[in-house]
């Protein structure tokens, strides 16, 4: 039973009972209800700020684990980058040097993939900076791996062709010269035997009797056969491929035809004294990428280190050429 409330009446000096109307009771009930609702809402809001729901806690835990894994993934990427850099360095400075191939341009290795729009979706993630950087690194590494893979494909082709290339290099002497006694004038400035002027000699002269066999110094194709009584006289040019050619001049006769395939050691001609020549001998030249080079540097299939030094000494001591 609700307690009754009384009010003191100063006129009658007595207490009179306060009667509560239905409207007052209704307003009071509504006031309590509204206050309870407001307090409940405020409590829920405060709780949501201070405490996570089980679902939110689960998502945060998963996100934390993902970030840890992402950092570990970046450390693995660091190791991959170091390995890839080592592969690239070996590719440019070792393998391609062996095969005399140009290294891959750095701009090709460092080229990116696509544009920045492909990373827009990553900006919505919890740690967009780390995720964005990781995605870019992964794309860059992927591109570099593709480039490196293609490079190794090229190197494999070069390796398969290396045996053919080695057989094509003019790596032996063009006539039989085991004791080196047939070595005459070498590469460099010499006195011309006819004009008696100092002139650069772009080859090596080998003295030999007329009719001595002349050998192809490497595999190749007979590019040119010329018969003349001027300059080189009768001469043959062999195209060895790979930018290499060899020339054999002042010949007496030929043992090949133009366009014929030859192997190293095949007899292609015979020593003579045609053209501008003072005695029977073979004038021999090596041309690489259009430039005449010292043939003595290519006799590595024929000469030991001691014989090589001896040949240089002999060829340099001759002050006058034969042509």
TORKOL-4160 file (C-alpha; in steps of 0.2 Angstrom, whole numbers, padded with zeros to 4 digits, m for minus):
323
<pt num="1" X="0000" Y="0000" Z="0000"/>
<pt num="2" X="0007" Y="0017" Z="m0005"/>
<pt num="3" X="0011" Y="0029" Z="0008"/>
<pt num="4" X="0000" Y="0044" Z="0010"/>
<pt num="5" X="0007" Y="0062" Z="0009"/>
<pt num="6" X="0002" Y="0076" Z="0020"/>
<pt num="7" X="0003" Y="0095" Z="0019"/>
<pt num="8" X="0003" Y="0107" Z="0035"/>
<pt num="9" X="m0010" Y="0120" Z="0035"/>
<pt num="10" X="m0005" Y="0135" Z="0045"/>
<pt num="11" X="m0022" Y="0142" Z="0046"/>
<pt num="12" X="m0030" Y="0127" Z="0054"/>
<pt num="13" X="m0013" Y="0122" Z="0062"/>
<pt num="14" X="m0016" Y="0104" Z="0056"/>
<pt num="15" X="m0011" Y="0092" Z="0042"/>
<pt num="16" X="m0021" Y="0088" Z="0028"/>
<pt num="17" X="m0019" Y="0074" Z="0016"/>
<pt num="18" X="m0012" Y="0078" Z="m0002"/>
<pt num="19" X="m0023" Y="0069" Z="m0015"/>
<pt num="20" X="m0013" Y="0064" Z="m0032"/>
<pt num="21" X="m0023" Y="0066" Z="m0048"/>
<pt num="22" X="m0022" Y="0053" Z="m0062"/>
<pt num="23" X="m0014" Y="0065" Z="m0073"/>
<pt num="24" X="0000" Y="0069" Z="m0061"/>
<pt num="25" X="0002" Y="0050" Z="m0059"/>
<pt num="26" X="0003" Y="0048" Z="m0078"/>
<pt num="27" X="0016" Y="0062" Z="m0080"/>
<pt num="28" X="0026" Y="0055" Z="m0066"/>
<pt num="29" X="0026" Y="0037" Z="m0074"/>
<pt num="30" X="0031" Y="0044" Z="m0091"/>
<pt num="31" X="0045" Y="0054" Z="m0083"/>
<pt num="32" X="0052" Y="0039" Z="m0075"/>
<pt num="33" X="0051" Y="0029" Z="m0091"/>
<pt num="34" X="0059" Y="0042" Z="m0102"/>
<pt num="35" X="0073" Y="0044" Z="m0089"/>
<pt num="36" X="0076" Y="0025" Z="m0089"/>
<pt num="37" X="0077" Y="0025" Z="m0108"/>
<pt num="38" X="0089" Y="0039" Z="m0109"/>
<pt num="39" X="0100" Y="0032" Z="m0095"/>
<pt num="40" X="0100" Y="0015" Z="m0104"/>
<pt num="41" X="0104" Y="0023" Z="m0121"/>
<pt num="42" X="0119" Y="0032" Z="m0113"/>
<pt num="43" X="0124" Y="0016" Z="m0104"/>
<pt num="44" X="0124" Y="0006" Z="m0121"/>
<pt num="45" X="0134" Y="0020" Z="m0130"/>
<pt num="46" X="0147" Y="0022" Z="m0116"/>
<pt num="47" X="0149" Y="0003" Z="m0115"/>
<pt num="48" X="0151" Y="0001" Z="m0134"/>
<pt num="49" X="0166" Y="0014" Z="m0133"/>
<pt num="50" X="0174" Y="0006" Z="m0118"/>
<pt num="51" X="0171" Y="m0012" Z="m0122"/>
<pt num="52" X="0171" Y="m0022" Z="m0139"/>
<pt num="53" X="0158" Y="m0034" Z="m0143"/>
<pt num="54" X="0163" Y="m0052" Z="m0146"/>
<pt num="55" X="0162" Y="m0050" Z="m0165"/>
<pt num="56" X="0172" Y="m0034" Z="m0164"/>
<pt num="57" X="0185" Y="m0042" Z="m0153"/>
<pt num="58" X="0186" Y="m0057" Z="m0165"/>
<pt num="59" X="0189" Y="m0046" Z="m0180"/>
<pt num="60" X="0202" Y="m0036" Z="m0171"/>
<pt num="61" X="0211" Y="m0051" Z="m0166"/>
<pt num="62" X="0211" Y="m0058" Z="m0184"/>
<pt num="63" X="0217" Y="m0041" Z="m0191"/>
<pt num="64" X="0231" Y="m0041" Z="m0178"/>
<pt num="65" X="0236" Y="m0058" Z="m0184"/>
<pt num="66" X="0235" Y="m0053" Z="m0202"/>
<pt num="67" X="0247" Y="m0038" Z="m0199"/>
<pt num="68" X="0260" Y="m0049" Z="m0190"/>
<pt num="69" X="0259" Y="m0061" Z="m0205"/>
<pt num="70" X="0261" Y="m0046" Z="m0217"/>
<pt num="71" X="0277" Y="m0040" Z="m0208"/>
<pt num="72" X="0284" Y="m0058" Z="m0208"/>
<pt num="73" X="0279" Y="m0059" Z="m0227"/>
<pt num="74" X="0289" Y="m0042" Z="m0230"/>
<pt num="75" X="0304" Y="m0050" Z="m0221"/>
<pt num="76" X="0303" Y="m0065" Z="m0233"/>
<pt num="77" X="0302" Y="m0053" Z="m0247"/>
<pt num="78" X="0318" Y="m0044" Z="m0241"/>
<pt num="79" X="0327" Y="m0061" Z="m0243"/>
<pt num="80" X="0319" Y="m0064" Z="m0260"/>
<pt num="81" X="0325" Y="m0047" Z="m0266"/>
<pt num="82" X="0343" Y="m0051" Z="m0260"/>
<pt num="83" X="0343" Y="m0067" Z="m0269"/>
<pt num="84" X="0336" Y="m0059" Z="m0285"/>
<pt num="85" X="0349" Y="m0045" Z="m0285"/>
<pt num="86" X="0363" Y="m0058" Z="m0284"/>
<pt num="87" X="0355" Y="m0068" Z="m0299"/>
<pt num="88" X="0354" Y="m0051" Z="m0308"/>
<pt num="89" X="0372" Y="m0047" Z="m0304"/>
<pt num="90" X="0378" Y="m0064" Z="m0310"/>
<pt num="91" X="0368" Y="m0063" Z="m0326"/>
<pt num="92" X="0375" Y="m0046" Z="m0331"/>
<pt num="93" X="0393" Y="m0048" Z="m0325"/>
<pt num="94" X="0396" Y="m0066" Z="m0327"/>
<pt num="95" X="0385" Y="m0076" Z="m0338"/>
<pt num="96" X="0382" Y="m0063" Z="m0352"/>
<pt num="97" X="0401" Y="m0059" Z="m0351"/>
<pt num="98" X="0405" Y="m0077" Z="m0355"/>
<pt num="99" X="0393" Y="m0077" Z="m0370"/>
<pt num="100" X="0398" Y="m0059" Z="m0375"/>
<pt num="101" X="0380" Y="m0053" Z="m0374"/>
<pt num="102" X="0374" Y="m0036" Z="m0368"/>
<pt num="103" X="0368" Y="m0035" Z="m0350"/>
<pt num="104" X="0349" Y="m0031" Z="m0348"/>
<pt num="105" X="0346" Y="m0012" Z="m0346"/>
<pt num="106" X="0342" Y="m0007" Z="m0329"/>
<pt num="107" X="0326" Y="0002" Z="m0335"/>
<pt num="108" X="0319" Y="m0015" Z="m0341"/>
<pt num="109" X="0323" Y="m0023" Z="m0324"/>
<pt num="110" X="0315" Y="m0009" Z="m0314"/>
<pt num="111" X="0299" Y="m0006" Z="m0324"/>
<pt num="112" X="0283" Y="m0007" Z="m0315"/>
<pt num="113" X="0267" Y="m0015" Z="m0318"/>
<pt num="114" X="0251" Y="m0005" Z="m0322"/>
<pt num="115" X="0246" Y="0011" Z="m0314"/>
<pt num="116" X="0241" Y="0018" Z="m0297"/>
<pt num="117" X="0223" Y="0014" Z="m0299"/>
<pt num="118" X="0226" Y="m0004" Z="m0296"/>
<pt num="119" X="0230" Y="0000" Z="m0278"/>
<pt num="120" X="0215" Y="0010" Z="m0274"/>
<pt num="121" X="0205" Y="m0004" Z="m0265"/>
<pt num="122" X="0220" Y="m0006" Z="m0254"/>
<pt num="123" X="0218" Y="0011" Z="m0246"/>
<pt num="124" X="0202" Y="0005" Z="m0237"/>
<pt num="125" X="0211" Y="m0008" Z="m0227"/>
<pt num="126" X="0217" Y="m0006" Z="m0208"/>
<pt num="127" X="0235" Y="m0002" Z="m0212"/>
<pt num="128" X="0234" Y="0005" Z="m0230"/>
<pt num="129" X="0252" Y="0011" Z="m0230"/>
<pt num="130" X="0260" Y="m0006" Z="m0226"/>
<pt num="131" X="0248" Y="m0016" Z="m0237"/>
<pt num="132" X="0251" Y="m0003" Z="m0251"/>
<pt num="133" X="0270" Y="m0004" Z="m0250"/>
<pt num="134" X="0269" Y="m0023" Z="m0249"/>
<pt num="135" X="0258" Y="m0024" Z="m0264"/>
<pt num="136" X="0270" Y="m0013" Z="m0274"/>
<pt num="137" X="0285" Y="m0023" Z="m0269"/>
<pt num="138" X="0277" Y="m0039" Z="m0274"/>
<pt num="139" X="0272" Y="m0032" Z="m0291"/>
<pt num="140" X="0290" Y="m0026" Z="m0294"/>
<pt num="141" X="0298" Y="m0042" Z="m0289"/>
<pt num="142" X="0286" Y="m0052" Z="m0300"/>
<pt num="143" X="0291" Y="m0041" Z="m0314"/>
<pt num="144" X="0309" Y="m0043" Z="m0311"/>
<pt num="145" X="0307" Y="m0062" Z="m0309"/>
<pt num="146" X="0298" Y="m0062" Z="m0326"/>
<pt num="147" X="0313" Y="m0052" Z="m0334"/>
<pt num="148" X="0326" Y="m0064" Z="m0326"/>
<pt num="149" X="0317" Y="m0079" Z="m0332"/>
<pt num="150" X="0317" Y="m0073" Z="m0350"/>
<pt num="151" X="0335" Y="m0069" Z="m0348"/>
<pt num="152" X="0339" Y="m0086" Z="m0342"/>
<pt num="153" X="0329" Y="m0093" Z="m0357"/>
<pt num="154" X="0341" Y="m0083" Z="m0369"/>
<pt num="155" X="0356" Y="m0089" Z="m0359"/>
<pt num="156" X="0351" Y="m0107" Z="m0362"/>
<pt num="157" X="0349" Y="m0104" Z="m0380"/>
<pt num="158" X="0367" Y="m0096" Z="m0380"/>
<pt num="159" X="0374" Y="m0110" Z="m0370"/>
<pt num="160" X="0366" Y="m0123" Z="m0383"/>
<pt num="161" X="0374" Y="m0112" Z="m0397"/>
<pt num="162" X="0391" Y="m0110" Z="m0387"/>
<pt num="163" X="0398" Y="m0126" Z="m0394"/>
<pt num="164" X="0395" Y="m0120" Z="m0412"/>
<pt num="165" X="0401" Y="m0103" Z="m0408"/>
<pt num="166" X="0418" Y="m0110" Z="m0401"/>
<pt num="167" X="0420" Y="m0120" Z="m0416"/>
<pt num="168" X="0418" Y="m0105" Z="m0427"/>
<pt num="169" X="0431" Y="m0094" Z="m0419"/>
<pt num="170" X="0447" Y="m0093" Z="m0430"/>
<pt num="171" X="0457" Y="m0101" Z="m0416"/>
<pt num="172" X="0471" Y="m0110" Z="m0426"/>
<pt num="173" X="0486" Y="m0105" Z="m0437"/>
<pt num="174" X="0481" Y="m0105" Z="m0455"/>
<pt num="175" X="0496" Y="m0115" Z="m0461"/>
<pt num="176" X="0506" Y="m0129" Z="m0452"/>
<pt num="177" X="0519" Y="m0120" Z="m0441"/>
<pt num="178" X="0523" Y="m0131" Z="m0426"/>
<pt num="179" X="0540" Y="m0124" Z="m0424"/>
<pt num="180" X="0535" Y="m0106" Z="m0427"/>
<pt num="181" X="0549" Y="m0104" Z="m0440"/>
<pt num="182" X="0536" Y="m0099" Z="m0453"/>
<pt num="183" X="0530" Y="m0084" Z="m0443"/>
<pt num="184" X="0536" Y="m0068" Z="m0451"/>
<pt num="185" X="0530" Y="m0050" Z="m0450"/>
<pt num="186" X="0516" Y="m0047" Z="m0437"/>
<pt num="187" X="0503" Y="m0034" Z="m0432"/>
<pt num="188" X="0508" Y="m0016" Z="m0431"/>
<pt num="189" X="0518" Y="m0003" Z="m0441"/>
<pt num="190" X="0531" Y="m0010" Z="m0453"/>
<pt num="191" X="0541" Y="m0005" Z="m0468"/>
<pt num="192" X="0532" Y="m0009" Z="m0484"/>
<pt num="193" X="0543" Y="m0020" Z="m0495"/>
<pt num="194" X="0540" Y="m0011" Z="m0511"/>
<pt num="195" X="0535" Y="0007" Z="m0506"/>
<pt num="196" X="0548" Y="0008" Z="m0492"/>
<pt num="197" X="0537" Y="0018" Z="m0481"/>
<pt num="198" X="0531" Y="0015" Z="m0463"/>
<pt num="199" X="0514" Y="0007" Z="m0465"/>
<pt num="200" X="0502" Y="m0002" Z="m0453"/>
<pt num="201" X="0501" Y="m0020" Z="m0456"/>
<pt num="202" X="0484" Y="m0027" Z="m0452"/>
<pt num="203" X="0488" Y="m0045" Z="m0450"/>
<pt num="204" X="0502" Y="m0059" Z="m0449"/>
<pt num="205" X="0513" Y="m0065" Z="m0463"/>
<pt num="206" X="0518" Y="m0083" Z="m0464"/>
<pt num="207" X="0532" Y="m0088" Z="m0475"/>
<pt num="208" X="0530" Y="m0105" Z="m0485"/>
<pt num="209" X="0534" Y="m0112" Z="m0502"/>
<pt num="210" X="0521" Y="m0110" Z="m0515"/>
<pt num="211" X="0508" Y="m0123" Z="m0515"/>
<pt num="212" X="0508" Y="m0125" Z="m0496"/>
<pt num="213" X="0491" Y="m0130" Z="m0489"/>
<pt num="214" X="0481" Y="m0116" Z="m0481"/>
<pt num="215" X="0468" Y="m0121" Z="m0468"/>
<pt num="216" X="0451" Y="m0113" Z="m0462"/>
<pt num="217" X="0455" Y="m0107" Z="m0445"/>
<pt num="218" X="0437" Y="m0109" Z="m0439"/>
<pt num="219" X="0420" Y="m0116" Z="m0445"/>
<pt num="220" X="0411" Y="m0105" Z="m0457"/>
<pt num="221" X="0405" Y="m0101" Z="m0475"/>
<pt num="222" X="0416" Y="m0095" Z="m0490"/>
<pt num="223" X="0410" Y="m0078" Z="m0492"/>
<pt num="224" X="0421" Y="m0072" Z="m0506"/>
<pt num="225" X="0434" Y="m0078" Z="m0518"/>
<pt num="226" X="0444" Y="m0066" Z="m0528"/>
<pt num="227" X="0457" Y="m0068" Z="m0541"/>
<pt num="228" X="0468" Y="m0052" Z="m0544"/>
<pt num="229" X="0486" Y="m0047" Z="m0547"/>
<pt num="230" X="0484" Y="m0031" Z="m0537"/>
<pt num="231" X="0483" Y="m0028" Z="m0518"/>
<pt num="232" X="0479" Y="m0045" Z="m0509"/>
<pt num="233" X="0481" Y="m0054" Z="m0525"/>
<pt num="234" X="0471" Y="m0070" Z="m0525"/>
<pt num="235" X="0462" Y="m0071" Z="m0508"/>
<pt num="236" X="0448" Y="m0079" Z="m0499"/>
<pt num="237" X="0436" Y="m0073" Z="m0485"/>
<pt num="238" X="0428" Y="m0085" Z="m0473"/>
<pt num="239" X="0412" Y="m0079" Z="m0463"/>
<pt num="240" X="0413" Y="m0088" Z="m0447"/>
<pt num="241" X="0397" Y="m0080" Z="m0440"/>
<pt num="242" X="0395" Y="m0071" Z="m0423"/>
<pt num="243" X="0403" Y="m0055" Z="m0431"/>
<pt num="244" X="0420" Y="m0065" Z="m0435"/>
<pt num="245" X="0428" Y="m0066" Z="m0452"/>
<pt num="246" X="0445" Y="m0072" Z="m0458"/>
<pt num="247" X="0455" Y="m0067" Z="m0474"/>
<pt num="248" X="0469" Y="m0077" Z="m0483"/>
<pt num="249" X="0478" Y="m0067" Z="m0496"/>
<pt num="250" X="0492" Y="m0069" Z="m0510"/>
<pt num="251" X="0486" Y="m0087" Z="m0514"/>
<pt num="252" X="0492" Y="m0098" Z="m0528"/>
<pt num="253" X="0475" Y="m0107" Z="m0530"/>
<pt num="254" X="0459" Y="m0111" Z="m0521"/>
<pt num="255" X="0452" Y="m0127" Z="m0515"/>
<pt num="256" X="0434" Y="m0121" Z="m0511"/>
<pt num="257" X="0419" Y="m0112" Z="m0520"/>
<pt num="258" X="0410" Y="m0097" Z="m0514"/>
<pt num="259" X="0395" Y="m0101" Z="m0502"/>
<pt num="260" X="0403" Y="m0118" Z="m0497"/>
<pt num="261" X="0403" Y="m0123" Z="m0479"/>
<pt num="262" X="0420" Y="m0127" Z="m0471"/>
<pt num="263" X="0426" Y="m0134" Z="m0455"/>
<pt num="264" X="0441" Y="m0129" Z="m0445"/>
<pt num="265" X="0456" Y="m0137" Z="m0452"/>
<pt num="266" X="0449" Y="m0139" Z="m0470"/>
<pt num="267" X="0461" Y="m0135" Z="m0484"/>
<pt num="268" X="0454" Y="m0120" Z="m0492"/>
<pt num="269" X="0468" Y="m0114" Z="m0503"/>
<pt num="270" X="0487" Y="m0114" Z="m0506"/>
<pt num="271" X="0501" Y="m0102" Z="m0503"/>
<pt num="272" X="0506" Y="m0091" Z="m0517"/>
<pt num="273" X="0514" Y="m0074" Z="m0522"/>
<pt num="274" X="0500" Y="m0065" Z="m0531"/>
<pt num="275" X="0496" Y="m0047" Z="m0529"/>
<pt num="276" X="0508" Y="m0035" Z="m0521"/>
<pt num="277" X="0520" Y="m0048" Z="m0514"/>
<pt num="278" X="0539" Y="m0050" Z="m0514"/>
<pt num="279" X="0540" Y="m0068" Z="m0510"/>
<pt num="280" X="0528" Y="m0083" Z="m0507"/>
<pt num="281" X="0519" Y="m0081" Z="m0491"/>
<pt num="282" X="0502" Y="m0081" Z="m0483"/>
<pt num="283" X="0495" Y="m0064" Z="m0477"/>
<pt num="284" X="0481" Y="m0068" Z="m0464"/>
<pt num="285" X="0469" Y="m0056" Z="m0456"/>
<pt num="286" X="0455" Y="m0058" Z="m0443"/>
<pt num="287" X="0440" Y="m0046" Z="m0444"/>
<pt num="288" X="0428" Y="m0044" Z="m0429"/>
<pt num="289" X="0412" Y="m0034" Z="m0430"/>
<pt num="290" X="0419" Y="m0025" Z="m0446"/>
<pt num="291" X="0436" Y="m0021" Z="m0437"/>
<pt num="292" X="0453" Y="m0029" Z="m0441"/>
<pt num="293" X="0460" Y="m0036" Z="m0425"/>
<pt num="294" X="0477" Y="m0044" Z="m0421"/>
<pt num="295" X="0476" Y="m0063" Z="m0426"/>
<pt num="296" X="0489" Y="m0068" Z="m0414"/>
<pt num="297" X="0476" Y="m0066" Z="m0400"/>
<pt num="298" X="0465" Y="m0080" Z="m0407"/>
<pt num="299" X="0478" Y="m0094" Z="m0409"/>
<pt num="300" X="0473" Y="m0101" Z="m0392"/>
<pt num="301" X="0469" Y="m0119" Z="m0399"/>
<pt num="302" X="0487" Y="m0120" Z="m0406"/>
<pt num="303" X="0499" Y="m0112" Z="m0395"/>
<pt num="304" X="0505" Y="m0114" Z="m0377"/>
<pt num="305" X="0509" Y="m0099" Z="m0366"/>
<pt num="306" X="0527" Y="m0100" Z="m0370"/>
<pt num="307" X="0524" Y="m0103" Z="m0389"/>
<pt num="308" X="0512" Y="m0088" Z="m0389"/>
<pt num="309" X="0526" Y="m0077" Z="m0381"/>
<pt num="310" X="0539" Y="m0083" Z="m0394"/>
<pt num="311" X="0527" Y="m0080" Z="m0409"/>
<pt num="312" X="0524" Y="m0062" Z="m0403"/>
<pt num="313" X="0543" Y="m0060" Z="m0401"/>
<pt num="314" X="0546" Y="m0067" Z="m0419"/>
<pt num="315" X="0532" Y="m0057" Z="m0427"/>
<pt num="316" X="0538" Y="m0040" Z="m0419"/>
<pt num="317" X="0556" Y="m0042" Z="m0423"/>
<pt num="318" X="0553" Y="m0042" Z="m0442"/>
<pt num="319" X="0555" Y="m0024" Z="m0448"/>
<pt num="320" X="0548" Y="m0027" Z="m0465"/>
<pt num="321" X="0533" Y="m0036" Z="m0472"/>
<pt num="322" X="0531" Y="m0046" Z="m0487"/>
<pt num="323" X="0516" Y="m0037" Z="m0494"/>
